[in-house]
Amino acid sequence: MRKELSVLMLAARSSIYKICMVLLGMVVLQIVFLRRGWQGAVSLERIIEVSYIEKIFYIAFLGIYFILIWTESKKGSQFEYTLRRLGISRKRVFFLWAGYNSCCLFILFAVQIFISICIGRVYLEWADPMDRSAQSLFLAFWRNDFLHSLLPLAEVSRWIRNGLMILAMGLVTAFFGGEELWNRKMPLVWIGVLFLLVFSDSAGSWRSDLIKGVLFLGIILFILAGVIRRGWCEE
């Protein structure tokens, strides 16, 4: 485990502070725009919409995503030398780095969920009693496409889709991020665009979740096949 922890420390040291800055920036921007959007909105869903919470989340996602790509591309000879000293296989390094990437994206989701719930709690405390009820927070996470996709409540298909999405993005970033030629990094761009296009869906869209889940599962299998093709499993 000492070797694995050393690899994870290398990954974290290269990006964790930058990622924390992006998360902090996301929280600050959402609070600023929330104060502006609170006036005149009569429902929690409407407050989320006019405060640009979803758009700021997407910007933060792109920031963290490109930080992870940049970190992968900056491994260099010093990183290779460290791996030789540790005597750890390239396959193991790949899966450790992919796991780290996925965890960073999961943290982004967790922070946004926490902020959204806090916004809901503040709304329940300060909104006009005529505009709120005990079910306001639950209804907001059910009726708002972004909030529901972020925290799908009892919709199992959306949880599975999100899990496959985060795993696929972690694997793709670890697999293509270290490529030197830009044209070989293009799959990273496409999967980032794919995330932005497919993330928000209305509640009850289980067929859409199924299609997107299969798509992300296909990406996962493609990357795993690529690992085998590169011969990393034989090291």
C-alpha positions as CSV (number, residue, x, y, z in Angstrom):
1,M,0.0,0.0,0.0
2,R,2.9,2.3,0.5
3,K,3.7,2.4,-3.2
4,E,0.1,3.1,-4.1
5,L,-0.2,5.9,-1.6
6,S,3.0,7.4,-3.0
7,V,1.4,7.5,-6.5
8,L,-1.8,9.0,-5.1
9,M,0.2,11.6,-3.3
10,L,2.0,12.5,-6.5
11,A,-1.4,13.0,-8.2
12,A,-2.9,15.0,-5.3
13,R,0.2,17.3,-5.0
14,S,0.0,18.2,-8.6
15,S,-3.7,19.2,-8.7
16,I,-5.5,19.3,-5.3
17,Y,-4.8,22.9,-4.5
18,K,-5.9,24.1,-7.9
19,I,-9.1,22.0,-7.6
20,C,-9.8,23.4,-4.1
21,M,-9.5,26.9,-5.6
22,V,-12.0,26.0,-8.3
23,L,-14.4,24.7,-5.7
24,L,-14.0,27.8,-3.6
25,G,-14.6,30.0,-6.6
26,M,-17.7,28.0,-7.5
27,V,-19.2,28.5,-4.0
28,V,-18.4,32.2,-3.9
29,L,-19.9,32.8,-7.4
30,Q,-23.0,30.9,-6.5
31,I,-23.5,32.8,-3.3
32,V,-23.0,36.2,-5.1
33,F,-25.5,35.3,-7.9
34,L,-27.9,33.7,-5.4
35,R,-28.2,37.1,-3.5
36,R,-29.0,38.8,-6.8
37,G,-31.5,36.1,-7.9
38,W,-33.3,35.8,-4.6
39,Q,-35.4,39.0,-5.2
40,G,-38.6,38.4,-7.0
41,A,-38.4,34.5,-7.1
42,V,-41.3,32.8,-5.4
43,S,-40.0,29.2,-5.5
44,L,-36.8,27.4,-4.8
45,E,-36.5,26.0,-8.3
46,R,-36.9,29.5,-9.7
47,I,-34.2,30.8,-7.4
48,I,-31.8,28.1,-8.7
49,E,-32.6,28.9,-12.3
50,V,-32.2,32.7,-12.1
51,S,-29.1,32.5,-9.9
52,Y,-27.1,30.6,-12.7
53,I,-26.3,27.8,-10.3
54,E,-26.3,25.2,-13.1
55,K,-24.1,27.3,-15.4
56,I,-21.5,28.0,-12.6
57,F,-21.4,24.3,-11.8
58,Y,-20.6,23.5,-15.5
59,I,-17.8,26.1,-15.4
60,A,-16.4,24.5,-12.3
61,F,-16.6,21.1,-13.9
62,L,-14.7,22.3,-16.9
63,G,-12.1,23.9,-14.7
64,I,-11.5,20.7,-12.7
65,Y,-11.6,18.6,-15.8
66,F,-8.9,20.6,-17.6
67,I,-6.8,20.7,-14.4
68,L,-6.9,16.9,-14.4
69,I,-6.0,16.8,-18.1
70,W,-3.1,19.3,-17.5
71,T,-1.9,17.2,-14.6
72,E,-1.8,14.1,-16.7
73,S,0.1,15.9,-19.5
74,K,2.7,17.2,-17.1
75,K,3.9,13.9,-15.7
76,G,7.1,13.9,-17.6
77,S,10.4,12.2,-17.1
78,Q,10.6,12.9,-13.4
79,F,7.3,11.0,-12.9
80,E,8.6,8.1,-14.9
81,Y,11.8,8.1,-12.8
82,T,9.7,8.0,-9.6
83,L,7.7,5.1,-10.9
84,R,10.8,3.1,-11.7
85,R,12.1,3.8,-8.1
86,L,8.8,2.6,-6.7
87,G,8.8,-0.5,-8.8
88,I,5.0,-0.2,-9.5
89,S,3.4,-1.4,-12.7
90,R,2.0,1.0,-15.3
91,K,-1.4,-0.8,-15.1
92,R,-1.6,-0.1,-11.4
93,V,-0.6,3.5,-11.8
94,F,-3.2,4.0,-14.5
95,F,-6.1,2.6,-12.3
96,L,-4.8,4.6,-9.3
97,W,-4.8,7.8,-11.3
98,A,-8.1,7.1,-12.9
99,G,-9.6,6.5,-9.4
100,Y,-8.1,9.8,-8.2
101,N,-9.6,11.6,-11.2
102,S,-13.0,10.1,-10.5
103,C,-12.8,11.0,-6.9
104,C,-12.1,14.7,-7.8
105,L,-15.2,14.8,-10.0
106,F,-17.2,13.1,-7.2
107,I,-16.1,15.7,-4.8
108,L,-17.4,18.4,-7.2
109,F,-20.8,16.7,-7.2
110,A,-20.7,16.4,-3.4
111,V,-19.9,20.0,-2.9
112,Q,-22.6,21.1,-5.3
113,I,-25.2,18.9,-3.6
114,F,-24.2,20.3,-0.2
115,I,-24.5,23.9,-1.4
116,S,-27.9,23.2,-3.1
117,I,-29.2,21.7,0.2
118,C,-27.9,24.7,2.1
119,I,-29.7,27.0,-0.3
120,G,-32.9,25.0,0.2
121,R,-32.5,25.2,4.0
122,V,-32.0,29.0,3.9
123,Y,-35.0,29.3,1.6
124,L,-37.2,27.4,4.1
125,E,-36.0,29.7,6.9
126,W,-36.4,33.0,5.1
127,A,-39.1,32.6,2.4
128,D,-42.6,33.9,2.8
129,P,-44.7,31.2,4.5
130,M,-47.2,31.5,1.6
131,D,-44.4,30.5,-0.9
132,R,-43.0,27.5,0.9
133,S,-44.0,24.3,2.6
134,A,-42.3,21.4,4.3
135,Q,-42.0,19.7,1.0
136,S,-40.4,22.6,-0.9
137,L,-36.9,21.2,-0.8
138,F,-38.0,17.7,-1.9
139,L,-40.1,19.1,-4.7
140,A,-37.3,21.3,-5.9
141,F,-35.0,18.3,-6.3
142,W,-37.7,16.5,-8.1
143,R,-39.0,19.2,-10.4
144,N,-35.7,21.0,-11.4
145,D,-33.9,19.0,-14.0
146,F,-30.4,20.0,-12.8
147,L,-31.1,19.4,-9.1
148,H,-32.7,16.1,-9.8
149,S,-29.8,15.0,-12.0
150,L,-27.4,16.1,-9.3
151,L,-29.3,14.2,-6.5
152,P,-31.7,11.8,-8.1
153,L,-33.5,10.8,-4.8
154,A,-35.1,7.4,-5.3
155,E,-34.5,7.2,-9.1
156,V,-32.0,4.3,-9.3
157,S,-31.4,4.6,-13.0
158,R,-30.1,8.2,-12.6
159,W,-27.7,7.1,-9.8
160,I,-26.3,4.3,-12.0
161,R,-26.0,6.7,-15.0
162,N,-24.1,9.2,-12.8
163,G,-21.8,6.6,-11.4
164,L,-20.9,5.3,-14.9
165,M,-20.4,8.9,-16.1
166,I,-17.9,9.8,-13.3
167,L,-16.1,6.5,-13.7
168,A,-15.9,6.9,-17.5
169,M,-14.5,10.4,-17.2
170,G,-11.9,9.3,-14.7
171,L,-10.7,6.5,-17.0
172,V,-10.7,8.6,-20.2
173,T,-8.7,11.4,-18.5
174,A,-6.1,9.0,-17.2
175,F,-5.9,7.2,-20.6
176,F,-5.7,10.1,-23.0
177,G,-4.4,12.9,-20.7
178,G,-0.8,11.9,-21.1
179,E,-0.9,11.9,-24.9
180,E,1.6,14.3,-26.3
181,L,-0.2,15.1,-29.6
182,W,-3.3,17.3,-29.3
183,N,-5.2,15.3,-31.9
184,R,-4.8,12.2,-29.7
185,K,-6.4,14.2,-26.8
186,M,-9.6,14.9,-28.8
187,P,-11.6,12.2,-27.0
188,L,-11.2,14.2,-23.9
189,V,-12.8,17.2,-25.5
190,W,-15.7,15.1,-26.8
191,I,-16.5,13.5,-23.5
192,G,-16.4,16.9,-21.8
193,V,-18.9,18.2,-24.3
194,L,-20.9,15.0,-23.9
195,F,-21.2,15.6,-20.1
196,L,-22.5,19.2,-20.6
197,L,-25.1,18.0,-23.2
198,V,-26.5,15.0,-21.3
199,F,-26.3,15.8,-17.6
200,S,-29.6,17.5,-16.9
201,D,-32.7,15.4,-17.4
202,S,-36.2,15.5,-16.1
203,A,-37.3,13.1,-13.4
204,G,-38.7,9.8,-14.7
205,S,-36.5,9.7,-17.8
206,W,-35.4,6.2,-17.2
207,R,-35.1,5.4,-20.9
208,S,-32.8,8.3,-21.4
209,D,-30.8,7.2,-18.3
210,L,-30.6,3.7,-19.8
211,I,-29.3,4.9,-23.2
212,K,-26.7,7.3,-21.6
213,G,-25.7,4.6,-19.1
214,V,-25.0,2.2,-21.9
215,L,-23.1,4.9,-23.7
216,F,-20.8,5.5,-20.7
217,L,-20.5,1.8,-20.1
218,G,-19.3,1.4,-23.7
219,I,-16.7,4.1,-23.1
220,I,-15.5,2.3,-20.0
221,L,-15.1,-1.0,-21.9
222,F,-13.3,0.8,-24.7
223,I,-10.8,2.3,-22.3
224,L,-10.2,-1.1,-20.6
225,A,-9.7,-2.7,-24.0
226,G,-7.2,0.1,-24.8
227,V,-5.3,-0.7,-21.6
228,I,-5.0,-4.3,-22.7
229,R,-3.9,-3.3,-26.2
230,R,-1.2,-1.2,-24.8
231,G,0.1,-4.2,-22.9
232,W,-0.1,-2.6,-19.5
233,C,-1.7,-5.7,-18.0
234,E,1.4,-7.7,-18.9
235,E,3.8,-5.5,-17.0
